[in-house]
Amino acid sequence: MSLPPCPNCQSEYVYQDQNHLICPECAYEWNPTELAEEEALSIKDANGTLLAEGDKVTVAKDLKVTGSSLVIKIGTKAVVRRIVDGKDHQLDCKVDGAGEMMITAKYVKKA
């Protein structure tokens, strides 16, 4: 039987204890049936289109990278790796030419 990876740390070393799954690396415990019932985050791009993990997006405006002189130009492609419920940045993306970074959803468009 194949168990899903840990939702907290993405570890594959998960084991089952009665109704719960437990991650030995981060000690996170969860019930897979309750996790499936939870509502998925509804994050929308600049055009109001719902975004999901794995979506390909393009940057809708020039973005200055905090703490760097790097500027991500309009039209730069990125892949959404993870969606988080963040106050400022909702998308954990891999941006072409810039690497991995967090981006606010209102500054991207679904490709």
N, CA, C and O atoms as a GROMACS GRO file, in nm:
protein
  444
    1MET      N    1   0.085  -0.119   0.000
    1MET     CA    2   0.000   0.000   0.000
    1MET      C    3   0.089   0.124   0.000
    1MET      O    4   0.182   0.135   0.079
    2SER      N    5   0.059   0.216  -0.089
    2SER     CA    6   0.137   0.338  -0.101
    2SER      C    7   0.071   0.449  -0.020
    2SER      O    8  -0.047   0.478  -0.036
    3LEU      N    9   0.148   0.510   0.067
    3LEU     CA   10   0.097   0.618   0.151
    3LEU      C   11   0.138   0.753   0.092
    3LEU      O   12   0.245   0.763   0.032
    4PRO      N   13   0.056   0.856   0.107
    4PRO     CA   14   0.090   0.988   0.053
    4PRO      C   15   0.206   1.049   0.132
    4PRO      O   16   0.228   1.013   0.247
    5PRO      N   17   0.281   1.142   0.071
    5PRO     CA   18   0.389   1.208   0.144
    5PRO      C   19   0.334   1.300   0.252
    5PRO      O   20   0.216   1.337   0.250
    6CYS      N   21   0.419   1.335   0.345
    6CYS     CA   22   0.380   1.423   0.455
    6CYS      C   23   0.340   1.561   0.400
    6CYS      O   24   0.417   1.619   0.324
    7PRO      N   25   0.223   1.614   0.436
    7PRO     CA   26   0.183   1.745   0.386
    7PRO      C   27   0.263   1.859   0.448
    7PRO      O   28   0.262   1.971   0.398
    8ASN      N   29   0.333   1.830   0.557
    8ASN     CA   30   0.410   1.933   0.626
    8ASN      C   31   0.551   1.948   0.568
    8ASN      O   32   0.596   2.059   0.542
    9CYS      N   33   0.621   1.835   0.547
    9CYS     CA   34   0.760   1.840   0.501
    9CYS      C   35   0.785   1.762   0.372
    9CYS      O   36   0.898   1.757   0.325
   10GLN      N   37   0.683   1.700   0.315
   10GLN     CA   38   0.691   1.622   0.191
   10GLN      C   39   0.779   1.497   0.203
   10GLN      O   40   0.827   1.446   0.102
   11SER      N   41   0.800   1.449   0.323
   11SER     CA   42   0.879   1.328   0.344
   11SER      C   43   0.801   1.206   0.295
   11SER      O   44   0.679   1.201   0.308
   12GLU      N   45   0.872   1.110   0.239
   12GLU     CA   46   0.807   0.989   0.190
   12GLU      C   47   0.805   0.878   0.294
   12GLU      O   48   0.746   0.772   0.269
   13TYR      N   49   0.868   0.899   0.409
   13TYR     CA   50   0.878   0.796   0.513
   13TYR      C   51   0.762   0.807   0.612
   13TYR      O   52   0.783   0.831   0.731
   14VAL      N   53   0.642   0.790   0.564
   14VAL     CA   54   0.520   0.803   0.644
   14VAL      C   55   0.472   0.664   0.684
   14VAL      O   56   0.481   0.569   0.605
   15TYR      N   57   0.422   0.654   0.805
   15TYR     CA   58   0.365   0.526   0.846
   15TYR      C   59   0.227   0.550   0.907
   15TYR      O   60   0.193   0.661   0.949
   16GLN      N   61   0.149   0.442   0.912
   16GLN     CA   62   0.011   0.451   0.958
   16GLN      C   63  -0.001   0.398   1.100
   16GLN      O   64   0.060   0.296   1.135
   17ASP      N   65  -0.080   0.467   1.182
   17ASP     CA   66  -0.110   0.425   1.317
   17ASP      C   67  -0.261   0.441   1.334
   17ASP      O   68  -0.310   0.551   1.357
   18GLN      N   69  -0.334   0.332   1.324
   18GLN     CA   70  -0.480   0.328   1.326
   18GLN      C   71  -0.534   0.418   1.215
   18GLN      O   72  -0.509   0.390   1.097
   19ASN      N   73  -0.607   0.526   1.248
   19ASN     CA   74  -0.665   0.613   1.146
   19ASN      C   75  -0.573   0.726   1.104
   19ASN      O   76  -0.603   0.798   1.008
   20HIS      N   77  -0.463   0.744   1.173
   20HIS     CA   78  -0.376   0.857   1.146
   20HIS      C   79  -0.250   0.814   1.071
   20HIS      O   80  -0.206   0.700   1.080
   21LEU      N   81  -0.193   0.909   0.997
   21LEU     CA   82  -0.064   0.891   0.934
   21LEU      C   83   0.036   0.977   1.010
   21LEU      O   84   0.002   1.087   1.054
   22ILE      N   85   0.159   0.927   1.027
   22ILE     CA   86   0.260   0.996   1.106
   22ILE      C   87   0.389   1.007   1.025
   22ILE      O   88   0.431   0.911   0.960
   23CYS      N   89   0.450   1.124   1.031
   23CYS     CA   90   0.578   1.147   0.966
   23CYS      C   91   0.688   1.138   1.072
   23CYS      O   92   0.685   1.216   1.168
   24PRO      N   93   0.783   1.047   1.058
   24PRO     CA   94   0.889   1.034   1.159
   24PRO      C   95   0.992   1.146   1.152
   24PRO      O   96   1.066   1.167   1.249
   25GLU      N   97   0.999   1.219   1.042
   25GLU     CA   98   1.099   1.324   1.028
   25GLU      C   99   1.059   1.454   1.096
   25GLU      O  100   1.142   1.519   1.160
   26CYS      N  101   0.930   1.493   1.084
   26CYS     CA  102   0.888   1.620   1.145
   26CYS      C  103   0.783   1.599   1.255
   26CYS      O  104   0.738   1.696   1.316
   27ALA      N  105   0.744   1.474   1.281
   27ALA     CA  106   0.649   1.437   1.386
   27ALA      C  107   0.509   1.492   1.360
   27ALA      O  108   0.432   1.511   1.454
   28TYR      N  109   0.475   1.517   1.235
   28TYR     CA  110   0.342   1.567   1.200
   28TYR      C  111   0.246   1.449   1.191
   28TYR      O  112   0.278   1.346   1.131
   29GLU      N  113   0.128   1.463   1.251
   29GLU     CA  114   0.024   1.360   1.248
   29GLU      C  115  -0.100   1.416   1.182
   29GLU      O  116  -0.137   1.531   1.208
   30TRP      N  117  -0.166   1.337   1.097
   30TRP     CA  118  -0.287   1.383   1.032
   30TRP      C  119  -0.374   1.265   0.995
   30TRP      O  120  -0.328   1.152   0.980
   31ASN      N  121  -0.502   1.295   0.980
   31ASN     CA  122  -0.599   1.196   0.937
   31ASN      C  123  -0.623   1.222   0.788
   31ASN      O  124  -0.672   1.330   0.753
   32PRO      N  125  -0.590   1.128   0.700
   32PRO     CA  126  -0.603   1.155   0.557
   32PRO      C  127  -0.745   1.183   0.511
   32PRO      O  128  -0.765   1.255   0.413
   33THR      N  129  -0.845   1.129   0.580
   33THR     CA  130  -0.984   1.158   0.539
   33THR      C  131  -1.022   1.301   0.575
   33THR      O  132  -1.096   1.365   0.500
   34GLU      N  133  -0.973   1.351   0.688
   34GLU     CA  134  -1.002   1.490   0.726
   34GLU      C  135  -0.927   1.587   0.637
   34GLU      O  136  -0.979   1.693   0.603
   35LEU      N  137  -0.805   1.552   0.599
   35LEU     CA  138  -0.726   1.638   0.513
   35LEU      C  139  -0.791   1.652   0.376
   35LEU      O  140  -0.788   1.759   0.317
   36ALA      N  141  -0.851   1.545   0.325
   36ALA     CA  142  -0.918   1.549   0.196
   36ALA      C  143  -1.043   1.635   0.201
   36ALA      O  144  -1.082   1.694   0.100
   37GLU      N  145  -1.107   1.642   0.317
   37GLU     CA  146  -1.230   1.720   0.331
   37GLU      C  147  -1.204   1.870   0.344
   37GLU      O  148  -1.293   1.951   0.318
   38GLU      N  149  -1.082   1.906   0.384
   38GLU     CA  150  -1.052   2.047   0.401
   38GLU      C  151  -1.062   2.118   0.267
   38GLU      O  152  -1.032   2.060   0.162
   39GLU      N  153  -1.103   2.241   0.272
   39GLU     CA  154  -1.119   2.319   0.151
   39GLU      C  155  -0.984   2.359   0.095
   39GLU      O  156  -0.895   2.401   0.170
   40ALA      N  157  -0.968   2.347  -0.033
   40ALA     CA  158  -0.845   2.390  -0.098
   40ALA      C  159  -0.843   2.543  -0.105
   40ALA      O  160  -0.948   2.607  -0.114
   41LEU      N  161  -0.724   2.600  -0.102
   41LEU     CA  162  -0.711   2.744  -0.111
   41LEU      C  163  -0.754   2.791  -0.248
   41LEU      O  164  -0.718   2.729  -0.349
   42SER      N  165  -0.830   2.897  -0.254
   42SER     CA  166  -0.872   2.951  -0.383
   42SER      C  167  -0.794   3.079  -0.409
   42SER      O  168  -0.837   3.189  -0.373
   43ILE      N  169  -0.680   3.064  -0.472
   43ILE     CA  170  -0.593   3.175  -0.506
   43ILE      C  171  -0.614   3.207  -0.653
   43ILE      O  172  -0.612   3.118  -0.738
   44LYS      N  173  -0.634   3.337  -0.683
   44LYS     CA  174  -0.661   3.380  -0.820
   44LYS      C  175  -0.549   3.467  -0.872
   44LYS      O  176  -0.484   3.540  -0.796
   45ASP      N  177  -0.528   3.459  -1.003
   45ASP     CA  178  -0.425   3.541  -1.066
   45ASP      C  179  -0.477   3.681  -1.097
   45ASP      O  180  -0.585   3.718  -1.052
   46ALA      N  181  -0.402   3.758  -1.175
   46ALA     CA  182  -0.439   3.896  -1.206
   46ALA      C  183  -0.569   3.904  -1.285
   46ALA      O  184  -0.639   4.005  -1.277
   47ASN      N  185  -0.603   3.799  -1.360
   47ASN     CA  186  -0.727   3.799  -1.439
   47ASN      C  187  -0.844   3.734  -1.367
   47ASN      O  188  -0.954   3.729  -1.422
   48GLY      N  189  -0.823   3.684  -1.247
   48GLY     CA  190  -0.930   3.618  -1.172
   48GLY      C  191  -0.940   3.470  -1.197
   48GLY      O  192  -1.038   3.408  -1.155
   49THR      N  193  -0.844   3.411  -1.265
   49THR     CA  194  -0.843   3.267  -1.291
   49THR      C  195  -0.786   3.194  -1.171
   49THR      O  196  -0.685   3.235  -1.114
   50LEU      N  197  -0.852   3.084  -1.130
   50LEU     CA  198  -0.803   3.006  -1.017
   50LEU      C  199  -0.670   2.939  -1.053
   50LEU      O  200  -0.654   2.886  -1.163
   51LEU      N  201  -0.577   2.942  -0.959
   51LEU     CA  202  -0.446   2.880  -0.978
   51LEU      C  203  -0.437   2.753  -0.897
   51LEU      O  204  -0.497   2.741  -0.790
   52ALA      N  205  -0.362   2.656  -0.948
   52ALA     CA  206  -0.339   2.530  -0.879
   52ALA      C  207  -0.190   2.498  -0.884
   52ALA      O  208  -0.116   2.555  -0.964
   53GLU      N  209  -0.148   2.406  -0.799
   53GLU     CA  210  -0.009   2.364  -0.798
   53GLU      C  211   0.025   2.299  -0.931
   53GLU      O  212  -0.053   2.219  -0.983
   54GLY      N  213   0.140   2.334  -0.987
   54GLY     CA  214   0.182   2.281  -1.114
   54GLY      C  215   0.146   2.368  -1.233
   54GLY      O  216   0.190   2.341  -1.344
   55ASP      N  217   0.067   2.472  -1.212
   55ASP     CA  218   0.030   2.561  -1.321
   55ASP      C  219   0.150   2.640  -1.370
   55ASP      O  220   0.240   2.674  -1.292
   56LYS      N  221   0.152   2.669  -1.499
   56LYS     CA  222   0.254   2.755  -1.556
   56LYS      C  223   0.196   2.896  -1.564
   56LYS      O  224   0.084   2.915  -1.613
   57VAL      N  225   0.272   2.994  -1.517
   57VAL     CA  226   0.226   3.132  -1.514
   57VAL      C  227   0.332   3.222  -1.576
   57VAL      O  228   0.448   3.183  -1.590
   58THR      N  229   0.290   3.344  -1.612
   58THR     CA  230   0.383   3.447  -1.657
   58THR      C  231   0.367   3.568  -1.568
   58THR      O  232   0.258   3.594  -1.518
   59VAL      N  233   0.475   3.641  -1.549
   59VAL     CA  234   0.472   3.759  -1.463
   59VAL      C  235   0.401   3.871  -1.538
   59VAL      O  236   0.430   3.896  -1.655
   60ALA      N  237   0.307   3.938  -1.471
   60ALA     CA  238   0.223   4.040  -1.534
   60ALA      C  239   0.282   4.180  -1.526
   60ALA      O  240   0.236   4.270  -1.596
   61LYS      N  241   0.383   4.201  -1.442
   61LYS     CA  242   0.448   4.332  -1.434
   61LYS      C  243   0.590   4.312  -1.382
   61LYS      O  244   0.621   4.208  -1.324
   62ASP      N  245   0.676   4.412  -1.404
   62ASP     CA  246   0.813   4.402  -1.356
   62ASP      C  247   0.812   4.397  -1.203
   62ASP      O  248   0.745   4.476  -1.138
   63LEU      N  249   0.888   4.302  -1.147
   63LEU     CA  250   0.894   4.285  -1.002
   63LEU      C  251   1.037   4.300  -0.953
   63LEU      O  252   1.128   4.234  -1.004
   64LYS      N  253   1.058   4.385  -0.854
   64LYS     CA  254   1.188   4.398  -0.791
   64LYS      C  255   1.199   4.290  -0.683
   64LYS      O  256   1.106   4.270  -0.605
   65VAL      N  257   1.312   4.222  -0.680
   65VAL     CA  258   1.335   4.118  -0.580
   65VAL      C  259   1.392   4.184  -0.455
   65VAL      O  260   1.494   4.252  -0.462
   66THR      N  261   1.326   4.165  -0.343
   66THR     CA  262   1.369   4.225  -0.217
   66THR      C  263   1.507   4.175  -0.177
   66THR      O  264   1.534   4.055  -0.181
   67GLY      N  265   1.594   4.269  -0.138
   67GLY     CA  266   1.727   4.234  -0.094
   67GLY      C  267   1.824   4.204  -0.206
   67GLY      O  268   1.932   4.149  -0.183
   68SER      N  269   1.787   4.240  -0.329
   68SER     CA  270   1.872   4.213  -0.443
   68SER      C  271   1.851   4.322  -0.548
   68SER      O  272   1.752   4.396  -0.542
   69SER      N  273   1.942   4.332  -0.641
   69SER     CA  274   1.925   4.428  -0.750
   69SER      C  275   1.854   4.363  -0.869
   69SER      O  276   1.835   4.427  -0.973
   70LEU      N  277   1.814   4.238  -0.855
   70LEU     CA  278   1.748   4.164  -0.960
   70LEU      C  279   1.606   4.215  -0.983
   70LEU      O  280   1.534   4.245  -0.888
   71VAL      N  281   1.567   4.225  -1.110
   71VAL     CA  282   1.431   4.262  -1.148
   71VAL      C  283   1.377   4.151  -1.237
   71VAL      O  284   1.440   4.115  -1.336
   72ILE      N  285   1.260   4.099  -1.202
   72ILE     CA  286   1.195   3.998  -1.285
   72ILE      C  287   1.108   4.074  -1.384
   72ILE      O  288   1.015   4.144  -1.346
   73LYS      N  289   1.140   4.059  -1.512
   73LYS     CA  290   1.073   4.134  -1.618
   73LYS      C  291   0.936   4.077  -1.650
   73LYS      O  292   0.908   3.959  -1.626
   74ILE      N  293   0.850   4.163  -1.704
   74ILE     CA  294   0.717   4.122  -1.746
   74ILE      C  295   0.729   4.012  -1.852
   74ILE      O  296   0.815   4.019  -1.940
   75GLY      N  297   0.646   3.911  -1.844
   75GLY     CA  298   0.648   3.801  -1.938
   75GLY      C  299   0.737   3.685  -1.898
   75GLY      O  300   0.739   3.583  -1.968
   76THR      N  301   0.810   3.697  -1.789
   76THR     CA  302   0.896   3.588  -1.743
   76THR      C  303   0.809   3.470  -1.701
   76THR      O  304   0.708   3.487  -1.633
   77LYS      N  305   0.848   3.351  -1.742
   77LYS     CA  306   0.770   3.231  -1.712
   77LYS      C  307   0.808   3.174  -1.577
   77LYS      O  308   0.923   3.186  -1.533
   78ALA      N  309   0.711   3.110  -1.511
   78ALA     CA  310   0.732   3.046  -1.381
   78ALA      C  311   0.638   2.928  -1.368
   78ALA      O  312   0.536   2.920  -1.437
   79VAL      N  313   0.674   2.836  -1.279
   79VAL     CA  314   0.590   2.720  -1.249
   79VAL      C  315   0.553   2.726  -1.101
   79VAL      O  316   0.641   2.742  -1.016
   80VAL      N  317   0.424   2.715  -1.071
   80VAL     CA  318   0.378   2.717  -0.933
   80VAL      C  319   0.407   2.582  -0.871
   80VAL      O  320   0.351   2.480  -0.912
   81ARG      N  321   0.495   2.580  -0.771
   81ARG     CA  322   0.531   2.455  -0.705
   81ARG      C  323   0.437   2.424  -0.589
   81ARG      O  324   0.406   2.309  -0.561
   82ARG      N  325   0.392   2.532  -0.522
   82ARG     CA  326   0.311   2.513  -0.402
   82ARG      C  327   0.230   2.640  -0.380
   82ARG      O  328   0.276   2.750  -0.409
   83ILE      N  329   0.109   2.625  -0.328
   83ILE     CA  330   0.025   2.739  -0.292
   83ILE      C  331   0.014   2.740  -0.140
   83ILE      O  332  -0.022   2.640  -0.079
   84VAL      N  333   0.043   2.855  -0.080
   84VAL     CA  334   0.038   2.868   0.064
   84VAL      C  335  -0.059   2.979   0.101
   84VAL      O  336  -0.087   3.068   0.021
   85ASP      N  337  -0.108   2.973   0.223
   85ASP     CA  338  -0.200   3.076   0.272
   85ASP      C  339  -0.117   3.184   0.340
   85ASP      O  340  -0.117   3.196   0.463
   86GLY      N  341  -0.047   3.261   0.261
   86GLY     CA  342   0.041   3.365   0.315
   86GLY      C  343  -0.026   3.500   0.314
   86GLY      O  344  -0.119   3.524   0.238
   87LYS      N  345   0.022   3.586   0.401
   87LYS     CA  346  -0.033   3.721   0.409
   87LYS      C  347   0.006   3.804   0.287
   87LYS      O  348  -0.077   3.875   0.230
   88ASP      N  349   0.134   3.793   0.246
   88ASP     CA  350   0.182   3.872   0.134
   88ASP      C  351   0.201   3.789   0.007
   88ASP      O  352   0.156   3.829  -0.100
   89HIS      N  353   0.267   3.677   0.019
   89HIS     CA  354   0.302   3.596  -0.098
   89HIS      C  355   0.231   3.461  -0.088
   89HIS      O  356   0.246   3.389   0.010
   90GLN      N  357   0.155   3.428  -0.193
   90GLN     CA  358   0.079   3.304  -0.190
   90GLN      C  359   0.140   3.192  -0.273
   90GLN      O  360   0.107   3.075  -0.253
   91LEU      N  361   0.229   3.224  -0.367
   91LEU     CA  362   0.279   3.125  -0.460
   91LEU      C  363   0.428   3.098  -0.440
   91LEU      O  364   0.509   3.191  -0.441
   92ASP      N  365   0.463   2.972  -0.421
   92ASP     CA  366   0.602   2.931  -0.416
   92ASP      C  367   0.633   2.884  -0.558
   92ASP      O  368   0.586   2.778  -0.600
   93CYS      N  369   0.714   2.962  -0.631
   93CYS     CA  370   0.736   2.937  -0.774
   93CYS      C  371   0.881   2.912  -0.805
   93CYS      O  372   0.971   2.951  -0.731
   94LYS      N  373   0.902   2.846  -0.918
   94LYS     CA  374   1.035   2.835  -0.976
   94LYS      C  375   1.032   2.926  -1.098
   94LYS      O  376   0.965   2.897  -1.197
   95VAL      N  377   1.106   3.038  -1.089
   95VAL     CA  378   1.105   3.141  -1.192
   95VAL      C  379   1.224   3.120  -1.285
   95VAL      O  380   1.336   3.098  -1.239
   96ASP      N  381   1.200   3.126  -1.416
   96ASP     CA  382   1.307   3.112  -1.515
   96ASP      C  383   1.410   3.223  -1.496
   96ASP      O  384   1.375   3.341  -1.496
   97GLY      N  385   1.535   3.186  -1.481
   97GLY     CA  386   1.643   3.282  -1.469
   97GLY      C  387   1.662   3.341  -1.331
   97GLY      O  388   1.759   3.414  -1.308
   98ALA      N  389   1.573   3.312  -1.237
   98ALA     CA  390   1.583   3.369  -1.102
   98ALA      C  391   1.582   3.263  -0.992
   98ALA      O  392   1.620   3.293  -0.879
   99GLY      N  393   1.540   3.143  -1.021
   99GLY     CA  394   1.536   3.037  -0.920
   99GLY      C  395   1.402   3.031  -0.850
   99GLY      O  396   1.299   3.073  -0.904
  100GLU      N  397   1.405   2.978  -0.728
  100GLU     CA  398   1.282   2.961  -0.651
  100GLU      C  399   1.256   3.083  -0.564
  100GLU      O  400   1.347   3.135  -0.500
  101MET      N  401   1.131   3.128  -0.562
  101MET     CA  402   1.094   3.242  -0.478
  101MET      C  403   0.943   3.246  -0.459
  101MET      O  404   0.867   3.181  -0.531
  102MET      N  405   0.902   3.324  -0.362
  102MET     CA  406   0.761   3.344  -0.333
  102MET      C  407   0.712   3.467  -0.411
  102MET      O  408   0.780   3.569  -0.415
  103ILE      N  409   0.594   3.455  -0.471
  103ILE     CA  410   0.537   3.563  -0.551
  103ILE      C  411   0.392   3.584  -0.510
  103ILE      O  412   0.322   3.488  -0.476
  104THR      N  413   0.348   3.709  -0.512
  104THR     CA  414   0.208   3.741  -0.485
  104THR      C  415   0.126   3.704  -0.610
  104THR      O  416   0.166   3.735  -0.722
  105ALA      N  417   0.012   3.640  -0.589
  105ALA     CA  418  -0.069   3.589  -0.699
  105ALA      C  419  -0.122   3.699  -0.791
  105ALA      O  420  -0.143   3.674  -0.910
  106LYS      N  421  -0.144   3.817  -0.740
  106LYS     CA  422  -0.202   3.923  -0.824
  106LYS      C  423  -0.104   3.978  -0.926
  106LYS      O  424  -0.142   4.060  -1.010
  107TYR      N  425   0.023   3.935  -0.922
  107TYR     CA  426   0.123   3.981  -1.018
  107TYR      C  427   0.155   3.879  -1.126
  107TYR      O  428   0.251   3.897  -1.201
  108VAL      N  429   0.077   3.772  -1.136
  108VAL     CA  430   0.100   3.671  -1.238
  108VAL      C  431  -0.028   3.643  -1.314
  108VAL      O  432  -0.138   3.670  -1.266
  109LYS      N  433  -0.012   3.586  -1.436
  109LYS     CA  434  -0.125   3.543  -1.517
  109LYS      C  435  -0.102   3.397  -1.554
  109LYS      O  436   0.012   3.356  -1.580
  110LYS      N  437  -0.209   3.319  -1.556
  110LYS     CA  438  -0.197   3.179  -1.594
  110LYS      C  439  -0.161   3.172  -1.743
  110LYS      O  440  -0.222   3.239  -1.826
  111ALA      N  441  -0.061   3.089  -1.775
  111ALA     CA  442  -0.016   3.078  -1.915
  111ALA      C  443  -0.102   2.980  -1.992
  111ALA      O  444  -0.080   2.958  -2.111
   0.00000   0.00000   0.00000
